[in-house]
Amino acid sequence: MRWSRAGRAATMESMTVEVSNPVATASCWSCGEMRVSQFCHACGKVQQPLPVDYFTFFSLPQKLEVDVGRLERAFYELSRKLHPDVYARGDAREQEWSLQQSSLLNDAYRTLKDPIKRTEYVLRLEGVELEEQSKTATDRARSTGEIKKQVVPPDLLEEVFDLNMQLEELRAQKKLGEDDPALVEEIGRQKLELEEKHGALVEQLKARWKEWDKAVDSGSEEDRRKVRDGMIDLLNRRNYIRNLVRDVNEVLEN
Amino acid sequence: MAYSDKVLDHYSNPRNVGSLDKSSQEVGTGLVGAPECGDVMKLQIKVNPQTNIIEDAKFKTFGCGSAIASSSLATEWVKGKTVDEALQIKNTEIVKELSLPPVKIHCSVLAEDAIRAAIHDWKKKQDVSKPATVEAR
């Protein structure tokens, strides 16, 4: 689902305010009044989930800088109110919908709480599929004959390759029961460096949030594209490093 | 997910694993990666400067079975081809040959990227070595 420009700019001040996005409003099945995302604002009955994005679900503005305290409070409050046990003796529809709403609530919370997942989610709302990046770039390289711009920078690739070579060596040594302490130490040192790099990338990503929110507010397509591409680059590097650290841990712990 | 027999064959018996002298004038090196899965693939070609024919190819891939099979197959296919012929190899042909499932298509994309990157690196070396383009900096 893509947001219209008007929908994206709409801000929702509090949980009880009626949202201005037409997608997020509909009539209550029970009393016919207008409703908000989970409950009818008039009679309070649980509603069938609407196809809204996670921000709208929480009545939060669609921004990368999220008031986590507010998100948490909303989550706990909704968890209580939507819990299927509350509807155990209710209407069959209410039972079904409270279950659906609860599962949506959990997905939405897990996604928005996590800085990386949140960023990836916002990019997805923008129509960016990180997995598609590489394929698109290859198609472009093929048709223009130009060298493909790697989504991962060459220096990082070299590092990943070299460390993988060392890991392979260590795996082979471990199989023979003769691990070289110097190699173990060297890999451990590189792992620390990678973890530091990972932390720095996440910080850089967070620094982009403010710029992104500003670009969305200002409506500048150019700023928006620039920040978006910067975030994609950071996420790609970060995913690479995360996978590598995982592999290193696997080898060191075995 | 089950791998096809051809993937298993390349995986358990990869062709042309190894490396060529990166600094050699006749060798092009391509190093590519897929951030979604963390795979990294190095493919090298050795080109005869008189005929532009790829006489040798080596690879080293860290990744899943499909990535290893795709790059192994890529080295087999580029050998004996001219550089321009090798540029015609498309990932879809690799997909077909290895019967890769949709979730593994990116592995074949990576192999095509690796071929292109290696050829690009080799071409760059040839350009630089021509006296006409060497300029004082």
Boltz contact constraints between the chains, C-beta under 6 A:
constraints:
  - contact:
      token1: [A, 131]
      token2: [B, 36]
      max_distance: 6.0
  - contact:
      token1: [A, 134]
      token2: [B, 34]
      max_distance: 6.0
  - contact:
      token1: [A, 134]
      token2: [B, 109]
      max_distance: 6.0
  - contact:
      token1: [A, 135]
      token2: [B, 109]
      max_distance: 6.0
  - contact:
      token1: [A, 138]
      token2: [B, 109]
      max_distance: 6.0
  - contact:
      token1: [A, 138]
      token2: [B, 113]
      max_distance: 6.0
  - contact:
      token1: [A, 147]
      token2: [B, 120]
      max_distance: 6.0
  - contact:
      token1: [A, 148]
      token2: [B, 113]
      max_distance: 6.0
  - contact:
      token1: [A, 151]
      token2: [B, 35]
      max_distance: 6.0
  - contact:
      token1: [A, 152]
      token2: [B, 33]
      max_distance: 6.0
  - contact:
      token1: [A, 152]
      token2: [B, 35]
      max_distance: 6.0
  - contact:
      token1: [A, 157]
      token2: [B, 31]
      max_distance: 6.0
  - contact:
      token1: [A, 157]
      token2: [B, 33]
      max_distance: 6.0
  - contact:
      token1: [A, 160]
      token2: [B, 40]
      max_distance: 6.0
  - contact:
      token1: [A, 161]
      token2: [B, 40]
      max_distance: 6.0
  - contact:
      token1: [A, 164]
      token2: [B, 62]
      max_distance: 6.0
  - contact:
      token1: [A, 236]
      token2: [B, 35]
      max_distance: 6.0
  - contact:
      token1: [A, 239]
      token2: [B, 35]
      max_distance: 6.0
  - contact:
      token1: [A, 240]
      token2: [B, 35]
      max_distance: 6.0
  - contact:
      token1: [A, 240]
      token2: [B, 38]
      max_distance: 6.0
  - contact:
      token1: [A, 243]
      token2: [B, 38]
      max_distance: 6.0
